[in-house]
Amino acid sequence: MSAICKGVCCRGYEVYNAGFGSPRYIEGVKHCRTCSRYMALDTNRCPCCKQRVSAKSRRYKKKSVSQVC
């Protein structure tokens, strides 16, 4: 089963950009990578494509420090 955008996310869920840094991951806003949209959701799945949505950025990840003996 392929994940494609069916357009349901455009109707009432989408949050539009209001400026720099907005609306990225403020309270209740999540991003669907399949639909490429920021949406105000309470669930962990996109109502359109049923894929998991991200609630935080993937940009800043901690690098694991390997221990040297």
VENRA-V958528 format. One line per field, one symbol per residue. ss: DSSP state (H for helix, E for strand, C for the rest). burial: 1 if it has 24 or more other ideal C-beta (glycine too) atoms within 12 Angstrom, else 0. A space follows every 50 residues. Layout:
ss=???
burial=???
This chain:
ss=CCCCCCCHHHCCCECCCCECCECCCCCCEEEECCCCEEEECCCCECCCCC CECECCCCCCCCCCCCCCC
burial=00000000100011100000000000001111011011111000011110 1011000000000000000
